[in-house]
Amino acid sequence: LVCFVGKCFSWRMVADREVRRAVHTATRGQSWAHETQFFKSETQPQRMQSFAVPDSVPGFTKRRDVWVEAELASRMTLVSKEERWARDVLAIPHNGIRKELVGLYIMLESIYCRSLAISALELEDFFSWFDEFEAYLNEYFRFEDRMLFPLLKSWDVTVSRPYVIQGKSRAEMRLDLASLLTEVAKCSTLALDKHAKADMIDVLYKVGLEIPPLIMEYFRQQETFLPAQIEKQANTERIQVLRRCYWEYVRTCCNPAWTFHLTTRWISDPALLSSLENRFCEDKRPILKMLAKKRLRKEYKRVSQAHISPVQRYLLAVDVNADLPLAYLDY
């Protein structure tokens, strides 16, 4: 028994040391400003293009088949069994971003359905929401680049296989995504121009709808390849390190509590949510752990008011009798 306890304690010390080293490496030289342009290409795309828009305006009902297809492929089941531990480090942040993509779909459809009837204030709400979504997405890519991939490479895990979609690698997909995010940002400069409003909405709708499929394919490529590669190099210490590395990174990011709430919104299991909250607020000093939980719950109210409520208002602004996908109603 003494030998077993000694080994457990040794594993925990090694895991703690490796997590701290990974966090230090990931955050070295990091700007604590709200970096929304982190992974964008230095080469700016050309001026905003004009897109052909369908004659009929697609509403929620007409896009139901498209959304259902995306929803079926969107989620990874988070499990706690030992043999699936390698998947959780991807499942948790990926599903948090997928939940945000539901909000993006809702707001884009609402804008396009109402078109010229939408107010400048509502458009301002959308672009403010989109800035937060982009910052949250960039935070995940930061985690990949600064912590997850370097950590896996140090274990000799193969992470450099090109993820191919239409002949493009993972890095090229990231650049394509950066260009789409830039196009949406350009639309915000035209939101207050009444004469350019109709064209701006057409471009915003067209560009915005290209973002979710690209992100979901990017995630799908990782989810089908990386877990098996990670498990090949598994040992007890690495399991503990990987289970904790994402939350250790979140605790040091630009906005920890905000990122935590957006990441865990999709989780409906109270026990799992409580377990993740304890892991996020982990501290050997009980008073500091209690204060961290208090701050976390206080921040949830701000996330609800500033980020979730605008999407719900957009949803209520359209026909309440529309045949809405369940994912919309559960947002």
DODOLUM-739187 format. One record per residue (C-alpha): residue number from 1; residue in three letters; x, y, z. Coordinates in nm, 2 decimals. Example, Ala and Ser with C-alpha at 12.3 -4.5 7.8 and 13.67 -1.06 7.14 Angstrom:
+------+--------+--------+--------+--------+
| fifi | lumvex |     xx |     yy |     zz |
+------+--------+--------+--------+--------+
|    1 |    ala |   1.23 |  -0.45 |   0.78 |
|    2 |    ser |   1.37 |  -0.11 |   0.71 |
+------+--------+--------+--------+--------+
***
This chain:
+------+--------+--------+--------+--------+
| fifi | lumvex |     xx |     yy |     zz |
+------+--------+--------+--------+--------+
|    1 |    leu |   0.00 |   0.00 |   0.00 |
|    2 |    val |   0.28 |   0.24 |   0.09 |
|    3 |    cys |   0.45 |   0.16 |  -0.23 |
|    4 |    phe |   0.13 |   0.22 |  -0.43 |
|    5 |    val |   0.07 |   0.56 |  -0.26 |
|    6 |    gly |   0.43 |   0.66 |  -0.32 |
|    7 |    lys |   0.39 |   0.58 |  -0.69 |
|    8 |    cys |   0.06 |   0.78 |  -0.71 |
|    9 |    phe |   0.22 |   1.07 |  -0.54 |
|   10 |    ser |   0.52 |   1.05 |  -0.78 |
|   11 |    trp |   0.29 |   1.04 |  -1.08 |
|   12 |    arg |   0.10 |   1.35 |  -0.96 |
|   13 |    met |   0.43 |   1.54 |  -0.90 |
|   14 |    val |   0.55 |   1.46 |  -1.25 |
|   15 |    ala |   0.21 |   1.55 |  -1.40 |
|   16 |    asp |   0.20 |   1.88 |  -1.21 |
|   17 |    arg |   0.56 |   1.96 |  -1.33 |
|   18 |    glu |   0.48 |   1.88 |  -1.69 |
|   19 |    val |   0.16 |   2.08 |  -1.69 |
|   20 |    arg |   0.33 |   2.38 |  -1.54 |
|   21 |    arg |   0.61 |   2.36 |  -1.80 |
|   22 |    ala |   0.36 |   2.34 |  -2.08 |
|   23 |    val |   0.16 |   2.63 |  -1.95 |
|   24 |    his |   0.48 |   2.84 |  -1.91 |
|   25 |    thr |   0.59 |   2.76 |  -2.27 |
|   26 |    ala |   0.24 |   2.83 |  -2.41 |
|   27 |    thr |   0.20 |   3.17 |  -2.24 |
|   28 |    arg |   0.56 |   3.29 |  -2.27 |
|   29 |    gly |   0.56 |   3.63 |  -2.43 |
|   30 |    gln |   0.19 |   3.63 |  -2.46 |
|   31 |    ser |   0.01 |   3.97 |  -2.48 |
|   32 |    trp |  -0.27 |   3.99 |  -2.23 |
|   33 |    ala |  -0.46 |   4.22 |  -2.46 |
|   34 |    his |  -0.78 |   4.09 |  -2.63 |
|   35 |    glu |  -0.61 |   3.96 |  -2.95 |
|   36 |    thr |  -0.88 |   3.90 |  -3.21 |
|   37 |    gln |  -0.64 |   3.90 |  -3.50 |
|   38 |    phe |  -0.41 |   3.63 |  -3.37 |
|   39 |    phe |  -0.39 |   3.38 |  -3.65 |
|   40 |    lys |  -0.49 |   3.59 |  -3.95 |
|   41 |    ser |  -0.27 |   3.60 |  -4.25 |
|   42 |    glu |  -0.04 |   3.90 |  -4.29 |
|   43 |    thr |  -0.15 |   3.93 |  -4.65 |
|   44 |    gln |  -0.48 |   4.10 |  -4.64 |
|   45 |    pro |  -0.74 |   3.97 |  -4.88 |
|   46 |    gln |  -0.86 |   4.19 |  -5.17 |
|   47 |    arg |  -1.15 |   4.42 |  -5.13 |
|   48 |    met |  -1.49 |   4.28 |  -5.05 |
|   49 |    gln |  -1.63 |   4.09 |  -5.34 |
|   50 |    ser |  -1.99 |   4.10 |  -5.46 |
|   51 |    phe |  -2.17 |   3.77 |  -5.43 |
|   52 |    ala |  -2.47 |   3.65 |  -5.63 |
|   53 |    val |  -2.77 |   3.60 |  -5.39 |
|   54 |    pro |  -3.05 |   3.36 |  -5.46 |
|   55 |    asp |  -3.38 |   3.51 |  -5.58 |
|   56 |    ser |  -3.57 |   3.36 |  -5.29 |
|   57 |    val |  -3.48 |   3.46 |  -4.94 |
|   58 |    pro |  -3.41 |   3.14 |  -4.75 |
|   59 |    gly |  -3.58 |   3.13 |  -4.41 |
|   60 |    phe |  -3.52 |   2.90 |  -4.11 |
|   61 |    thr |  -3.76 |   2.64 |  -4.25 |
|   62 |    lys |  -3.59 |   2.61 |  -4.58 |
|   63 |    arg |  -3.25 |   2.56 |  -4.42 |
|   64 |    arg |  -3.36 |   2.30 |  -4.18 |
|   65 |    asp |  -3.22 |   2.01 |  -4.38 |
|   66 |    val |  -2.88 |   2.18 |  -4.40 |
|   67 |    trp |  -2.87 |   2.24 |  -4.03 |
|   68 |    val |  -2.98 |   1.89 |  -3.93 |
|   69 |    glu |  -2.70 |   1.75 |  -4.14 |
|   70 |    ala |  -2.45 |   1.97 |  -3.96 |
|   71 |    glu |  -2.60 |   1.89 |  -3.62 |
|   72 |    leu |  -2.58 |   1.52 |  -3.67 |
|   73 |    ala |  -2.20 |   1.54 |  -3.73 |
|   74 |    ser |  -2.13 |   1.82 |  -3.49 |
|   75 |    arg |  -2.09 |   1.66 |  -3.15 |
|   76 |    met |  -1.85 |   1.42 |  -2.99 |
|   77 |    thr |  -1.98 |   1.24 |  -2.69 |
|   78 |    leu |  -1.77 |   1.33 |  -2.38 |
|   79 |    val |  -1.71 |   1.01 |  -2.18 |
|   80 |    ser |  -1.51 |   0.95 |  -1.87 |
|   81 |    lys |  -1.39 |   0.59 |  -1.94 |
|   82 |    glu |  -1.01 |   0.54 |  -1.94 |
|   83 |    glu |  -1.00 |   0.42 |  -2.30 |
|   84 |    arg |  -1.15 |   0.75 |  -2.43 |
|   85 |    trp |  -0.94 |   0.99 |  -2.23 |
|   86 |    ala |  -0.74 |   1.10 |  -2.54 |
|   87 |    arg |  -1.06 |   1.23 |  -2.70 |
|   88 |    asp |  -1.17 |   1.46 |  -2.42 |
|   89 |    val |  -0.90 |   1.72 |  -2.47 |
|   90 |    leu |  -1.06 |   1.78 |  -2.81 |
|   91 |    ala |  -1.43 |   1.71 |  -2.73 |
|   92 |    ile |  -1.46 |   1.98 |  -2.46 |
|   93 |    pro |  -1.34 |   2.29 |  -2.65 |
|   94 |    his |  -1.47 |   2.17 |  -2.99 |
|   95 |    asn |  -1.82 |   2.13 |  -2.86 |
|   96 |    gly |  -1.80 |   2.47 |  -2.70 |
|   97 |    ile |  -1.72 |   2.63 |  -3.03 |
|   98 |    arg |  -1.99 |   2.42 |  -3.20 |
|   99 |    lys |  -2.24 |   2.57 |  -2.96 |
|  100 |    glu |  -2.13 |   2.91 |  -3.07 |
|  101 |    leu |  -2.18 |   2.81 |  -3.44 |
|  102 |    val |  -2.54 |   2.75 |  -3.35 |
|  103 |    gly |  -2.56 |   3.11 |  -3.24 |
|  104 |    leu |  -2.39 |   3.23 |  -3.56 |
|  105 |    tyr |  -2.65 |   3.04 |  -3.77 |
|  106 |    ile |  -2.94 |   3.19 |  -3.58 |
|  107 |    met |  -2.81 |   3.55 |  -3.61 |
|  108 |    leu |  -2.72 |   3.52 |  -3.98 |
|  109 |    glu |  -3.06 |   3.37 |  -4.06 |
|  110 |    ser |  -3.25 |   3.63 |  -3.86 |
|  111 |    ile |  -3.06 |   3.91 |  -4.03 |
|  112 |    tyr |  -3.12 |   3.78 |  -4.38 |
|  113 |    cys |  -3.49 |   3.70 |  -4.32 |
|  114 |    arg |  -3.56 |   4.05 |  -4.20 |
|  115 |    ser |  -3.30 |   4.22 |  -4.43 |
|  116 |    leu |  -3.37 |   4.59 |  -4.45 |
|  117 |    ala |  -3.61 |   4.58 |  -4.16 |
|  118 |    ile |  -3.32 |   4.51 |  -3.92 |
|  119 |    ser |  -3.21 |   4.81 |  -3.72 |
|  120 |    ala |  -2.86 |   4.96 |  -3.69 |
|  121 |    leu |  -2.86 |   4.88 |  -3.32 |
|  122 |    glu |  -2.93 |   4.51 |  -3.39 |
|  123 |    leu |  -2.64 |   4.50 |  -3.64 |
|  124 |    glu |  -2.42 |   4.66 |  -3.38 |
|  125 |    asp |  -2.52 |   4.38 |  -3.14 |
|  126 |    phe |  -2.43 |   4.12 |  -3.40 |
|  127 |    phe |  -2.08 |   4.25 |  -3.48 |
|  128 |    ser |  -2.01 |   4.29 |  -3.11 |
|  129 |    trp |  -2.12 |   3.93 |  -3.06 |
|  130 |    phe |  -1.91 |   3.82 |  -3.35 |
|  131 |    asp |  -1.60 |   3.99 |  -3.21 |
|  132 |    glu |  -1.64 |   3.78 |  -2.89 |
|  133 |    phe |  -1.70 |   3.46 |  -3.10 |
|  134 |    glu |  -1.38 |   3.53 |  -3.30 |
|  135 |    ala |  -1.18 |   3.60 |  -2.98 |
|  136 |    tyr |  -1.30 |   3.27 |  -2.83 |
|  137 |    leu |  -1.22 |   3.08 |  -3.15 |
|  138 |    asn |  -0.87 |   3.23 |  -3.16 |
|  139 |    glu |  -0.82 |   3.13 |  -2.80 |
|  140 |    tyr |  -0.87 |   2.77 |  -2.90 |
|  141 |    phe |  -0.62 |   2.80 |  -3.19 |
|  142 |    arg |  -0.38 |   2.96 |  -2.94 |
|  143 |    phe |  -0.42 |   2.65 |  -2.72 |
|  144 |    glu |  -0.35 |   2.43 |  -3.02 |
|  145 |    asp |  -0.04 |   2.61 |  -3.13 |
|  146 |    arg |   0.12 |   2.71 |  -2.80 |
|  147 |    met |   0.03 |   2.41 |  -2.57 |
|  148 |    leu |  -0.14 |   2.11 |  -2.72 |
|  149 |    phe |   0.06 |   2.04 |  -3.03 |
|  150 |    pro |   0.40 |   2.12 |  -2.86 |
|  151 |    leu |   0.31 |   1.89 |  -2.57 |
|  152 |    leu |   0.20 |   1.61 |  -2.81 |
|  153 |    lys |   0.52 |   1.65 |  -3.02 |
|  154 |    ser |   0.73 |   1.62 |  -2.70 |
|  155 |    trp |   0.57 |   1.28 |  -2.66 |
|  156 |    asp |   0.65 |   1.18 |  -3.02 |
|  157 |    val |   0.28 |   1.19 |  -3.11 |
|  158 |    thr |   0.23 |   1.25 |  -3.49 |
|  159 |    val |   0.04 |   1.58 |  -3.53 |
|  160 |    ser |   0.18 |   1.70 |  -3.86 |
|  161 |    arg |  -0.03 |   1.49 |  -4.09 |
|  162 |    pro |  -0.21 |   1.72 |  -4.33 |
|  163 |    tyr |  -0.58 |   1.74 |  -4.27 |
|  164 |    val |  -0.71 |   1.75 |  -4.63 |
|  165 |    ile |  -1.04 |   1.90 |  -4.74 |
|  166 |    gln |  -1.07 |   1.97 |  -5.11 |
|  167 |    gly |  -0.69 |   1.93 |  -5.14 |
|  168 |    lys |  -0.61 |   2.17 |  -4.86 |
|  169 |    ser |  -0.39 |   2.11 |  -4.55 |
|  170 |    arg |  -0.49 |   2.21 |  -4.20 |
|  171 |    ala |  -0.28 |   2.53 |  -4.22 |
|  172 |    glu |  -0.44 |   2.63 |  -4.54 |
|  173 |    met |  -0.79 |   2.57 |  -4.39 |
|  174 |    arg |  -0.68 |   2.81 |  -4.11 |
|  175 |    leu |  -0.59 |   3.07 |  -4.36 |
|  176 |    asp |  -0.92 |   3.03 |  -4.54 |
|  177 |    leu |  -1.10 |   3.08 |  -4.22 |
|  178 |    ala |  -0.89 |   3.39 |  -4.14 |
|  179 |    ser |  -1.00 |   3.54 |  -4.47 |
|  180 |    leu |  -1.37 |   3.47 |  -4.40 |
|  181 |    leu |  -1.34 |   3.63 |  -4.06 |
|  182 |    thr |  -1.17 |   3.94 |  -4.22 |
|  183 |    glu |  -1.46 |   3.97 |  -4.47 |
|  184 |    val |  -1.71 |   3.97 |  -4.18 |
|  185 |    ala |  -1.51 |   4.24 |  -4.01 |
|  186 |    lys |  -1.52 |   4.45 |  -4.33 |
|  187 |    cys |  -1.90 |   4.42 |  -4.33 |
|  188 |    ser |  -1.91 |   4.60 |  -3.99 |
|  189 |    thr |  -1.77 |   4.92 |  -4.14 |
|  190 |    leu |  -2.07 |   4.94 |  -4.37 |
|  191 |    ala |  -2.34 |   4.86 |  -4.11 |
|  192 |    leu |  -2.43 |   5.23 |  -4.05 |
|  193 |    asp |  -2.43 |   5.32 |  -4.42 |
|  194 |    lys |  -2.80 |   5.30 |  -4.53 |
|  195 |    his |  -2.71 |   5.30 |  -4.90 |
|  196 |    ala |  -2.47 |   5.00 |  -4.86 |
|  197 |    lys |  -2.69 |   4.81 |  -4.61 |
|  198 |    ala |  -2.86 |   4.57 |  -4.85 |
|  199 |    asp |  -2.53 |   4.47 |  -5.03 |
|  200 |    met |  -2.36 |   4.44 |  -4.69 |
|  201 |    ile |  -2.63 |   4.20 |  -4.56 |
|  202 |    asp |  -2.60 |   3.99 |  -4.88 |
|  203 |    val |  -2.22 |   3.96 |  -4.84 |
|  204 |    leu |  -2.24 |   3.90 |  -4.46 |
|  205 |    tyr |  -2.49 |   3.62 |  -4.51 |
|  206 |    lys |  -2.29 |   3.46 |  -4.79 |
|  207 |    val |  -1.96 |   3.48 |  -4.61 |
|  208 |    gly |  -2.09 |   3.39 |  -4.27 |
|  209 |    leu |  -2.25 |   3.07 |  -4.38 |
|  210 |    glu |  -1.91 |   2.95 |  -4.51 |
|  211 |    ile |  -1.76 |   2.97 |  -4.16 |
|  212 |    pro |  -1.94 |   2.68 |  -3.97 |
|  213 |    pro |  -1.88 |   2.40 |  -4.23 |
|  214 |    leu |  -1.51 |   2.49 |  -4.25 |
|  215 |    ile |  -1.47 |   2.49 |  -3.87 |
|  216 |    met |  -1.66 |   2.16 |  -3.84 |
|  217 |    glu |  -1.45 |   1.99 |  -4.11 |
|  218 |    tyr |  -1.14 |   2.12 |  -3.94 |
|  219 |    phe |  -1.25 |   1.96 |  -3.61 |
|  220 |    arg |  -1.37 |   1.64 |  -3.78 |
|  221 |    gln |  -1.02 |   1.59 |  -3.93 |
|  222 |    gln |  -0.86 |   1.62 |  -3.58 |
|  223 |    glu |  -1.12 |   1.41 |  -3.40 |
|  224 |    thr |  -1.08 |   1.11 |  -3.64 |
|  225 |    phe |  -0.70 |   1.12 |  -3.64 |
|  226 |    leu |  -0.55 |   1.26 |  -3.32 |
|  227 |    pro |  -0.70 |   1.05 |  -3.04 |
|  228 |    ala |  -0.56 |   0.72 |  -3.18 |
|  229 |    gln |  -0.22 |   0.88 |  -3.22 |
|  230 |    ile |  -0.23 |   1.00 |  -2.86 |
|  231 |    glu |  -0.33 |   0.67 |  -2.72 |
|  232 |    lys |  -0.03 |   0.50 |  -2.89 |
|  233 |    gln |   0.20 |   0.70 |  -2.66 |
|  234 |    ala |  -0.02 |   0.67 |  -2.35 |
|  235 |    asn |   0.10 |   0.62 |  -2.00 |
|  236 |    thr |  -0.04 |   0.70 |  -1.66 |
|  237 |    glu |   0.15 |   1.03 |  -1.62 |
|  238 |    arg |   0.05 |   1.16 |  -1.97 |
|  239 |    ile |  -0.32 |   1.07 |  -1.91 |
|  240 |    gln |  -0.32 |   1.30 |  -1.60 |
|  241 |    val |  -0.13 |   1.58 |  -1.79 |
|  242 |    leu |  -0.36 |   1.57 |  -2.09 |
|  243 |    arg |  -0.68 |   1.57 |  -1.88 |
|  244 |    arg |  -0.57 |   1.89 |  -1.70 |
|  245 |    cys |  -0.38 |   2.08 |  -1.97 |
|  246 |    tyr |  -0.67 |   2.25 |  -2.14 |
|  247 |    trp |  -0.81 |   2.39 |  -1.81 |
|  248 |    glu |  -0.46 |   2.49 |  -1.70 |
|  249 |    tyr |  -0.43 |   2.69 |  -2.03 |
|  250 |    val |  -0.78 |   2.85 |  -1.99 |
|  251 |    arg |  -0.68 |   2.97 |  -1.64 |
|  252 |    thr |  -0.39 |   3.17 |  -1.80 |
|  253 |    cys |  -0.57 |   3.30 |  -2.11 |
|  254 |    cys |  -0.70 |   3.65 |  -2.18 |
|  255 |    asn |  -1.04 |   3.60 |  -2.02 |
|  256 |    pro |  -1.05 |   3.28 |  -1.82 |
|  257 |    ala |  -1.40 |   3.28 |  -1.67 |
|  258 |    trp |  -1.56 |   3.39 |  -2.00 |
|  259 |    thr |  -1.38 |   3.11 |  -2.19 |
|  260 |    phe |  -1.48 |   2.86 |  -1.93 |
|  261 |    his |  -1.85 |   2.94 |  -1.96 |
|  262 |    leu |  -1.85 |   2.94 |  -2.34 |
|  263 |    thr |  -1.66 |   2.61 |  -2.34 |
|  264 |    thr |  -1.90 |   2.43 |  -2.10 |
|  265 |    arg |  -2.23 |   2.57 |  -2.22 |
|  266 |    trp |  -2.31 |   2.25 |  -2.41 |
|  267 |    ile |  -2.27 |   2.02 |  -2.11 |
|  268 |    ser |  -2.61 |   1.93 |  -1.95 |
|  269 |    asp |  -2.48 |   1.69 |  -1.69 |
|  270 |    pro |  -2.47 |   1.88 |  -1.35 |
|  271 |    ala |  -2.22 |   1.63 |  -1.21 |
|  272 |    leu |  -1.98 |   1.67 |  -1.50 |
|  273 |    leu |  -2.01 |   2.05 |  -1.50 |
|  274 |    ser |  -1.94 |   2.06 |  -1.13 |
|  275 |    ser |  -1.64 |   1.84 |  -1.17 |
|  276 |    leu |  -1.50 |   2.07 |  -1.45 |
|  277 |    glu |  -1.57 |   2.37 |  -1.23 |
|  278 |    asn |  -1.37 |   2.22 |  -0.94 |
|  279 |    arg |  -1.09 |   2.14 |  -1.18 |
|  280 |    phe |  -1.09 |   2.50 |  -1.32 |
|  281 |    cys |  -1.10 |   2.66 |  -0.97 |
|  282 |    glu |  -0.85 |   2.41 |  -0.82 |
|  283 |    asp |  -0.64 |   2.55 |  -0.54 |
|  284 |    lys |  -0.48 |   2.40 |  -0.24 |
|  285 |    arg |  -0.60 |   2.69 |  -0.03 |
|  286 |    pro |  -0.98 |   2.65 |   0.04 |
|  287 |    ile |  -1.05 |   3.02 |   0.08 |
|  288 |    leu |  -0.90 |   3.10 |  -0.27 |
|  289 |    lys |  -1.09 |   2.81 |  -0.42 |
|  290 |    met |  -1.41 |   2.94 |  -0.28 |
|  291 |    leu |  -1.34 |   3.29 |  -0.41 |
|  292 |    ala |  -1.26 |   3.16 |  -0.75 |
|  293 |    lys |  -1.59 |   2.98 |  -0.77 |
|  294 |    lys |  -1.77 |   3.29 |  -0.66 |
|  295 |    arg |  -1.60 |   3.50 |  -0.94 |
|  296 |    leu |  -1.68 |   3.23 |  -1.19 |
|  297 |    arg |  -2.05 |   3.23 |  -1.11 |
|  298 |    lys |  -2.06 |   3.61 |  -1.11 |
|  299 |    glu |  -1.90 |   3.61 |  -1.46 |
|  300 |    tyr |  -2.17 |   3.37 |  -1.58 |
|  301 |    lys |  -2.43 |   3.64 |  -1.55 |
|  302 |    arg |  -2.23 |   3.88 |  -1.76 |
|  303 |    val |  -2.18 |   3.61 |  -2.03 |
|  304 |    ser |  -2.56 |   3.55 |  -2.03 |
|  305 |    gln |  -2.65 |   3.91 |  -2.07 |
|  306 |    ala |  -2.38 |   4.02 |  -2.31 |
|  307 |    his |  -2.33 |   3.71 |  -2.53 |
|  308 |    ile |  -2.63 |   3.47 |  -2.50 |
|  309 |    ser |  -2.92 |   3.71 |  -2.47 |
|  310 |    pro |  -2.85 |   3.89 |  -2.81 |
|  311 |    val |  -2.88 |   3.55 |  -2.99 |
|  312 |    gln |  -3.20 |   3.48 |  -2.82 |
|  313 |    arg |  -3.34 |   3.82 |  -2.91 |
|  314 |    tyr |  -3.25 |   3.75 |  -3.27 |
|  315 |    leu |  -3.43 |   3.42 |  -3.26 |
|  316 |    leu |  -3.75 |   3.58 |  -3.11 |
|  317 |    ala |  -3.74 |   3.85 |  -3.39 |
|  318 |    val |  -3.84 |   3.59 |  -3.66 |
|  319 |    asp |  -4.16 |   3.40 |  -3.71 |
|  320 |    val |  -4.22 |   3.20 |  -3.39 |
|  321 |    asn |  -4.43 |   2.95 |  -3.59 |
|  322 |    ala |  -4.13 |   2.86 |  -3.81 |
|  323 |    asp |  -4.02 |   2.49 |  -3.80 |
|  324 |    leu |  -3.71 |   2.56 |  -3.61 |
|  325 |    pro |  -3.43 |   2.30 |  -3.55 |
|  326 |    leu |  -3.41 |   2.18 |  -3.20 |
|  327 |    ala |  -3.05 |   2.31 |  -3.17 |
|  328 |    tyr |  -3.18 |   2.66 |  -3.22 |
|  329 |    leu |  -3.45 |   2.63 |  -2.95 |
|  330 |    asp |  -3.19 |   2.49 |  -2.71 |
|  331 |    tyr |  -2.94 |   2.77 |  -2.76 |
+------+--------+--------+--------+--------+
***
